[in-house]
């Protein structure tokens, strides 16, 4: 029974647009063999890696992973940045823009987490703050999006429907780790002003091509 389930899962994985969200804490640099395995065995066509953490540290190994992924013919590479409202939008965007590799043309996803240490502003000020990050990073020529999950969104912004027209205009990458690579759950697992998501983290932290990653993603 398990082998039948695994076979079905691999067939779906190979036929979908699949992205891997890497962990920079366990493996600062993922080997070229990892990316080649992901591309050739699982049809992975997107890599995502955090470039700015919640303390404002830049991932110094971002470039090495970017090159290794490109060498494996994974053409799409995105970045994520953890949002901590003690940083001004300008500081976050200046830091991210200055650290991205030459010819980077992916999306920078703002990670909205519900840790208390990341939010000091009044709830009513948090959507405008996120709007200002969006506008500031766009002024640097960056493509931006939002990454979060429903429970965190409610905790941070006070309402599952919180958002704005400006935020609705950027792509959403949501988390619902139900191991199902489709968007059929968005009508109940979605949040904010978005009607349609762009990407879903559905796989959670898994061992993939001999490495532990932050999640498998459908888009």
matplotlib code that plots the C-alpha trace (Angstrom):
import matplotlib.pyplot as plt

x = [0.0, 2.8, 4.6, 1.4, 1.0, 4.6, 4.4, 1.3, 3.0, 6.1, 3.9, 2.1, 5.4, 7.0, 4.0, 3.5, 5.5, 7.6, 9.8, 12.1, 12.3, 15.9, 17.1, 20.0, 20.5, 21.4, 23.2, 24.7, 25.6, 23.6, 25.8, 25.5, 24.5, 21.4, 20.2, 20.9, 18.9, 16.0, 16.0, 16.4, 14.5, 11.7, 11.4, 12.1, 12.1, 12.2, 14.6, 13.8, 16.3, 16.1, 18.5, 17.5, 16.7, 14.7, 17.7, 18.6, 21.5, 22.3, 22.8, 26.4, 25.9, 23.0, 25.3, 26.9, 23.4, 22.2, 25.1, 24.8, 21.0, 21.6, 24.3, 21.7, 19.4, 16.9, 16.0, 13.9, 15.4, 13.5, 14.5, 12.7, 13.1, 11.8, 9.8, 10.8, 9.1, 12.1, 13.7, 12.5, 11.3, 14.2, 16.7, 15.2, 15.0, 18.5, 19.9, 18.1, 18.7, 22.4, 22.9, 21.1, 23.2, 23.8, 21.0, 18.7, 15.2, 13.1, 10.6, 11.5, 8.9, 8.3, 7.9, 5.2, 5.7, 3.8, 6.7, 6.0, 9.6, 9.0, 6.2, 6.3, 4.0, 0.2, -1.9, -3.5, 0.0, 1.1, -0.7, 0.6, 4.1, 3.9, 2.7, 5.7, 8.0, 6.3, 6.7, 10.3, 11.5, 9.6, 11.5, 14.7, 13.3, 12.4, 9.5, 7.9, 5.3, 3.9, 4.6, 2.6, -0.2, -3.6, -3.0, 0.1, -1.8, -4.6, -2.1, -0.1, -2.9, -5.9, -8.2, -8.1, -9.3, -6.8, -5.0, -5.3, -5.6, -1.9, -1.1, -3.7, -1.8, 1.3, 1.5, 0.8, 2.7, 0.7, 1.4, -0.9, 1.2, -1.4, 0.8, -1.5, 0.1, -2.9, -4.8, -8.2, -7.8, -7.4, -11.1, -10.6, -6.8, -6.4, -6.3, -5.9, -7.3, -6.2, -8.7, -6.1, -2.7, 0.5, 2.3, 1.7, 4.1, 2.4, 5.2, 6.7, 10.2, 11.2, 14.2, 14.6, 17.5, 19.4, 19.0, 16.4, 14.5, 11.9, 9.2, 8.0, 6.0, 3.3, 2.8]
y = [0.0, 2.4, 1.7, 2.5, 5.8, 6.7, 6.0, 8.1, 10.9, 10.8, 10.9, 14.0, 15.6, 14.9, 16.4, 19.6, 22.8, 21.9, 24.1, 23.4, 25.7, 25.2, 25.4, 27.6, 26.6, 23.0, 23.2, 26.5, 25.3, 22.6, 20.4, 20.4, 16.8, 17.8, 20.2, 17.7, 15.0, 17.5, 18.5, 15.2, 12.9, 15.1, 17.8, 20.6, 23.9, 26.4, 26.9, 29.3, 30.3, 32.8, 35.8, 37.9, 36.4, 37.7, 39.4, 41.2, 38.9, 38.3, 34.8, 34.8, 31.4, 32.6, 33.1, 29.6, 28.0, 30.3, 29.2, 25.5, 25.5, 27.3, 24.8, 22.0, 23.8, 24.8, 28.1, 29.7, 31.0, 33.0, 34.6, 35.1, 37.7, 37.3, 40.4, 41.9, 45.3, 46.7, 47.2, 50.0, 49.1, 50.9, 49.0, 45.6, 46.4, 48.0, 44.9, 42.5, 44.4, 44.8, 41.1, 39.5, 38.0, 39.7, 39.0, 37.7, 38.0, 36.0, 37.0, 38.2, 36.7, 38.5, 35.8, 36.7, 34.7, 35.0, 35.1, 37.8, 39.0, 40.1, 42.5, 45.6, 47.9, 48.2, 45.8, 48.6, 49.8, 46.4, 46.3, 49.8, 48.7, 45.7, 48.0, 50.2, 47.3, 46.3, 49.8, 50.2, 47.0, 47.7, 51.0, 48.9, 47.1, 43.9, 41.6, 40.9, 38.5, 37.4, 34.1, 33.0, 30.8, 31.5, 31.1, 33.4, 36.0, 36.2, 36.4, 39.2, 41.3, 40.4, 39.2, 36.4, 38.9, 41.6, 43.2, 45.9, 46.4, 47.1, 43.7, 41.9, 43.0, 41.0, 37.2, 35.0, 31.9, 30.2, 27.2, 24.3, 21.2, 18.6, 16.8, 17.7, 19.6, 21.6, 24.8, 23.0, 23.9, 27.6, 28.4, 27.3, 27.6, 31.0, 34.4, 38.1, 39.9, 37.2, 35.4, 33.1, 32.1, 31.7, 29.0, 26.6, 25.0, 21.6, 19.2, 20.6, 19.8, 16.6, 14.6, 15.2, 14.0, 13.1, 16.7, 18.1, 21.0, 23.5, 22.3, 21.1, 23.6, 23.5, 26.4]
z = [0.0, 0.9, -2.4, -4.3, -2.4, -3.0, -6.7, -7.0, -5.1, -7.4, -10.5, -9.3, -8.3, -11.7, -13.5, -11.5, -11.2, -8.2, -6.0, -3.1, -0.1, 1.3, 4.9, 5.4, 9.0, 8.5, 5.2, 4.4, 0.9, -0.9, -3.1, -6.9, -6.6, -4.6, -7.3, -10.1, -8.2, -7.6, -11.3, -13.0, -10.6, -9.5, -12.2, -9.7, -11.5, -8.7, -5.7, -2.8, -0.2, 2.6, 2.1, 5.1, 8.5, 11.4, 13.0, 9.8, 8.9, 5.2, 4.0, 2.8, 1.1, -1.1, -4.2, -3.9, -3.8, -6.6, -8.9, -8.0, -8.7, -12.0, -13.0, -12.5, -15.1, -12.4, -14.1, -11.4, -8.1, -5.5, -2.2, 1.1, 3.7, 7.3, 8.4, 11.7, 12.3, 14.2, 10.8, 8.6, 5.2, 3.7, 5.8, 4.8, 1.1, 1.0, 2.6, 0.4, -2.9, -2.1, -1.4, -4.3, -7.1, -10.4, -12.9, -10.1, -11.5, -9.1, -6.5, -3.0, -0.6, 2.7, 5.4, 7.8, 11.0, 14.3, 16.8, 19.4, 19.1, 15.5, 16.1, 18.2, 16.3, 17.0, 15.0, 13.1, 11.9, 10.6, 7.2, 6.4, 7.4, 5.1, 2.3, 2.8, 2.6, -0.7, -2.1, -0.9, -2.4, -5.7, -5.8, -5.9, -9.0, -7.0, -7.7, -4.3, -2.8, 0.6, 2.3, 5.4, 6.7, 8.0, 11.7, 11.6, 9.5, 12.1, 15.0, 13.4, 11.7, 13.9, 11.2, 8.6, 6.0, 6.8, 3.9, 1.2, -2.5, -2.7, -1.1, -3.2, -6.3, -5.3, -5.4, -2.4, -1.3, 1.4, 3.7, 4.3, 4.8, 4.0, 1.5, -1.4, -4.3, -5.4, -4.4, -3.7, 0.0, -0.4, 0.2, 3.8, 4.3, 2.6, 4.2, 3.5, 0.4, -2.1, -4.3, -6.0, -4.6, -6.7, -4.7, -1.9, 0.6, 1.0, 2.0, 5.2, 6.4, 4.5, 3.6, -0.1, -2.3, 0.9, 2.3, 4.7, 3.2, 4.6, 2.2, -1.1, -3.1, -5.8, -8.2]

ax = plt.figure().add_subplot(projection="3d")
ax.plot(x, y, z, "-o")
ax.set_aspect("equal")
plt.show()
